[in-house]
Every structure is written in C-alpha cells, then in structure tokens.
C-alpha cells in the first residue's frame, strides 16, 4: 500500500482524484496542533483486497510489529484478537504502542512485520475501509466551519446522504450546536464530533483512540454512555486508553500492552483472577514469619494487614496455623484484586524482565 500526501492550505479543501474510489475510504486529516488548522490530507492508494478467513474476529493480528529504527521498536510481535460485537479495551501506559497499533489497523502506516485483518480484510484495503470508522489521535476539523458543515465536507467525499449527517449529530447529542463553528466547541464536543465523523459510513467496526482524553468528569460520563449506546447497535468498538476506570466500566474484554508487547488479554474477571486472602493479625512480626514459613504465596504488607496470593480455599488451614503459633487473627477474608492491581503487576513484571 502506498500513501500519497497532498499539501493544502489551511483554508482550502483538497479534492481526491477519484471521488468514487474515495467514497470507499477514510479521509485521514493531519493538523497543525498550534493553530488547529488542516494542513494535509492523505489518500489511500494501490489497495490490496485479499479477503481473510478469520470471520470470528473483527480484528485479528499475528506477530504484528512496527519498528521505526534500530533503537525504536514501537510494537513488538502483537497478537490481538477483537471479537465481533464486543467493546474491546486496549489498555496501556502512555508510549506503550497503542496509537501506533491503531494506525496500522486503520491503514495509515505499514507494519514492519506480521499480519493483520480488519473486519475480514487487509488493513487499508477498500473492503476494510468501507466497514471501518476511526478516530485516531485528536479529531481535526476546519475551525471556521460549523460542526454540520465539517460533516458535510466529509460526507461528500464518502458519498453519504444528508440525512445520515443529521442522524449522527443526533446520536452524539450535537444537533443543538451543529450550526456553531468548530472553534467554539468544548473539548468534549470536539471529541463527540470526531465520533460522529467516524460513524458517518455506518461502520461495522469503530476504532477510538483515547476518546476521553482531556475530558472533565461530565464529559467522560457522556462519552462512556455514547460508546455503550453504539455497542448496543451491534457494532464492534475497539478503544484505547490509559485510564483503568474507563476500561473497567465500558469494555467486555481487555488487552494490556506494555512497551509494545501484549502482556495479557481477557475479560475483566479473567484478568483479575483469584484475589487471594486478606489477613489482619498481631503481633505483626510473628504473623509475617509464620506466613513466610507456610509458603503462603507472595506475602505483602499493606496498611497494617497482609495480602496473600493463594487459593482462598486455604483460609481455614492458614488461620489454624497462625492461631497455633500464638498469633491473634482479627480479620481473614477473600481479597478482590482491582484492575489497577493487575495492571501494576503486569507493568512491574515487564520492567523487571528488562532489567535482567
């Protein structure tokens, strides 16, 4: 696939060479972050349309890798599996490789190695782009046009009816502000207009890159509600985030990426696993010594109590041994691991591996 950029002025729309073929693609717009002006429009060319066989997955990658230089490995041998009809959270710290992965899936950049299919076709192919809506990084629109007129510009390129523009404005709750210029919009409204643009083609798969970035609590709640509503329509949603609470409240399944590698994938409950035991006992030093002797998994002291990474079914045995050893047990219960605990454990584990 070759990408050809055509330079434009901030006040001029660049028309594609072939409007019919453009209607099957996404209009990817680059902006000048200092002035919020559109400075470049990219057109996909030389499409490859080989269909894929993994119909169970909306997104399926095998060994997907992106290396920018000998020193910079952004994505490392990624195996990502997004099932059709689910909301999939792509979770990772800043700089983990989330946006690079989404750009490869959208056909914006080529992978260095590996394979991928998006809604059954190769990323960037005509068939894939027909079925894909994406908001990658910060949404960019003409600041001097209204929200509605910005969608009309995109709508002309992709060949959607005017009624579809009004439908997506209503869906993202922007009908009342659609006549106002984009530059007057709040951050939350800009994000919602970005989602509206991604929905224009009525896509099977919606890719959202950090959709709640920069939003206040009210805006975050509104975006979360919007994503849930989109999922109820039967669409697949792949969203990236570094916010644990957002992923936990919105997504059916989660993939955790750290330093370009997928280190875990599953439902929230699967990632949490068994939480172990929480014990409060005195004297603390004696209790800690006995727990270490028992080999009771990984023992940590947190806020005056112990957490043990063991099967909760061992609670009675551990309690009896502590009491027999002269320790007073005032509390013993199954501990539930939060997604934050899992995330920190996974990121710490990768950091320790790199130090070896």
Residue pairs with C-beta under 8 A, 6 or more apart in sequence:
1 44
1 45
1 46
1 47
1 48
1 107
1 110
1 124
2 45
2 46
3 42
3 43
3 44
3 45
3 108
4 42
4 43
4 45
5 30
5 40
5 41
5 42
6 14
6 40
6 41
6 42
6 43
7 39
7 40
8 14
8 38
8 39
8 40
8 41
10 32
10 35
10 37
10 38
10 39
11 144
13 142
13 153
14 41
16 22
16 43
16 157
17 43
19 157
19 159
20 159
21 126
22 43
22 157
22 158
23 157
23 158
23 159
24 126
24 129
24 130
24 158
25 43
25 44
25 126
25 129
25 158
26 44
26 106
26 107
26 129
26 132
26 133
26 134
26 158
27 41
27 154
27 157
27 158
28 41
28 42
28 106
28 108
28 136
29 38
29 40
29 41
29 42
29 140
29 141
30 38
30 39
30 40
30 41
30 42
30 140
31 37
31 38
31 39
31 138
31 140
32 39
33 138
36 140
36 143
36 183
37 143
38 140
38 141
38 142
42 108
44 107
44 124
44 129
47 124
47 125
47 126
48 122
48 124
48 125
49 121
49 122
49 125
49 126
49 127
50 121
50 122
50 125
51 120
51 121
51 127
52 60
52 117
52 120
52 121
52 122
54 60
54 117
54 120
55 120
56 83
56 84
57 81
57 82
57 83
57 84
57 117
58 82
58 83
58 84
58 85
58 118
58 119
58 204
58 205
58 236
58 238
59 80
59 81
59 82
59 88
59 105
59 116
59 117
59 118
59 119
59 205
59 236
59 238
60 80
60 81
60 82
60 116
60 117
61 78
61 79
61 80
61 81
61 101
61 105
61 114
61 115
61 116
61 117
62 79
62 114
62 115
62 116
63 77
63 78
63 79
63 113
63 114
63 115
64 75
64 77
64 78
64 79
64 80
64 101
64 104
64 111
64 113
64 114
64 115
64 116
65 73
65 75
65 76
65 77
65 78
65 111
65 112
65 113
65 114
66 73
66 74
66 75
66 97
66 100
66 101
66 104
66 109
66 111
66 112
66 260
67 73
67 74
67 112
68 74
73 260
74 97
74 100
74 260
75 97
75 100
75 101
75 104
75 111
75 260
76 97
76 259
76 260
76 261
77 114
77 261
78 97
78 101
78 114
78 257
78 260
78 261
78 262
79 262
80 90
80 101
80 255
80 262
80 265
81 265
82 88
82 236
82 238
82 253
83 236
83 253
84 204
84 236
85 231
85 234
85 235
85 236
86 231
86 236
86 237
86 251
86 252
86 253
87 227
87 228
87 231
87 236
87 237
87 239
87 250
87 251
87 252
88 236
88 237
88 238
88 239
88 251
88 252
88 253
88 254
88 255
89 239
89 240
89 241
89 246
89 247
89 250
89 251
89 253
89 254
89 255
90 98
90 101
90 102
90 238
90 239
90 240
90 241
90 254
90 255
90 257
91 240
91 241
91 242
91 244
91 247
91 254
91 255
91 256
91 257
91 343
92 98
92 240
92 242
92 256
92 257
92 258
93 242
93 258
93 347
94 242
96 242
96 257
96 258
96 259
96 260
97 257
97 259
97 260
98 209
98 210
98 240
98 242
98 257
99 136
99 137
99 209
99 210
99 240
100 109
100 260
101 240
101 257
102 134
102 136
102 207
102 209
102 238
102 240
103 109
103 136
104 110
104 111
104 116
104 123
105 116
105 118
105 123
105 207
105 238
106 118
106 123
106 124
106 132
106 134
106 136
106 207
107 123
107 124
107 125
107 128
107 129
108 124
108 136
116 122
116 123
117 123
118 128
118 131
118 132
118 205
119 127
119 128
119 131
119 132
119 204
119 205
119 236
120 127
120 128
120 131
121 127
121 128
121 131
122 128
130 201
131 203
131 204
131 205
132 203
132 204
132 205
132 206
132 207
133 197
133 198
133 199
133 200
133 201
133 203
133 205
133 206
133 207
134 198
134 206
134 207
134 208
134 209
135 191
135 194
135 195
135 197
135 198
135 207
135 208
135 209
135 211
136 207
136 209
137 209
137 210
138 190
138 213
139 190
139 191
139 193
139 194
139 197
141 147
141 150
141 182
141 190
141 193
141 194
141 197
142 149
142 150
142 153
142 182
143 181
143 182
143 183
144 181
144 182
144 183
145 153
145 181
145 182
146 178
146 179
146 180
146 181
146 182
147 169
147 174
147 177
147 178
147 179
147 180
147 182
147 185
147 189
147 193
147 196
148 165
148 169
148 178
148 179
150 182
150 193
150 197
151 165
151 168
151 169
151 193
151 196
151 197
151 200
152 162
152 165
154 197
154 200
155 161
155 162
155 164
155 165
155 200
158 200
158 201
160 200
160 201
164 200
164 202
165 200
166 175
168 196
168 197
168 199
168 200
169 175
169 178
169 196
171 196
171 199
171 226
171 229
171 230
172 192
172 193
172 195
172 196
172 199
172 226
173 192
173 222
173 226
174 189
174 192
174 193
174 196
177 185
177 189
182 190
182 193
185 193
186 219
187 214
187 215
187 219
188 215
188 216
188 218
188 219
188 222
188 223
191 211
191 212
191 213
191 214
191 215
191 219
191 223
192 222
192 223
192 226
195 206
195 208
195 211
195 223
195 226
195 230
198 206
198 207
198 208
199 206
199 230
203 235
204 235
204 236
205 235
205 236
205 237
205 238
206 230
206 235
206 236
206 237
206 238
207 238
207 239
208 227
208 237
208 238
208 239
208 240
209 239
209 240
210 240
210 241
210 242
211 223
211 227
211 239
211 241
212 219
212 220
212 223
212 224
212 241
212 243
212 246
215 223
220 246
224 246
224 249
224 250
227 237
227 239
227 250
228 250
230 237
231 237
239 250
239 251
241 247
244 338
244 339
244 340
244 343
247 254
247 339
248 268
248 339
251 268
252 267
253 265
253 266
253 267
254 264
254 265
254 266
254 267
254 268
254 271
254 339
255 262
255 264
255 265
256 262
256 263
256 264
256 265
256 271
256 342
256 343
256 346
257 263
258 346
258 347
258 350
259 350
259 354
261 350
263 346
263 349
263 350
264 271
264 342
264 346
268 339
271 339
271 342
272 336
272 337
272 338
272 339
272 341
272 342
273 337
273 342
274 311
274 312
275 312
275 334
275 335
275 336
275 337
276 297
276 307
276 308
276 309
276 310
276 312
276 334
276 335
276 337
277 296
277 307
277 308
277 310
277 312
277 314
277 315
277 318
277 332
277 333
277 334
277 335
278 305
278 306
278 307
278 308
278 331
278 332
278 333
278 334
278 335
279 287
279 291
279 305
279 306
279 307
279 308
279 318
279 322
279 329
279 331
279 332
280 304
280 305
280 306
280 329
280 330
280 331
280 332
281 287
281 306
281 322
281 327
281 328
281 329
281 330
281 331
282 327
282 328
282 330
283 327
284 301
284 304
286 325
286 326
286 327
287 306
287 322
287 327
288 299
288 301
288 306
290 321
290 322
290 325
290 327
291 299
291 306
291 308
291 318
291 322
292 299
294 318
294 321
296 308
296 310
296 314
296 318
297 308
297 309
297 310
298 308
298 309
299 306
299 307
299 308
300 306
300 307
305 331
307 335
308 318
308 335
310 318
312 334
315 332
315 334
318 332
319 329
319 332
322 329
323 329
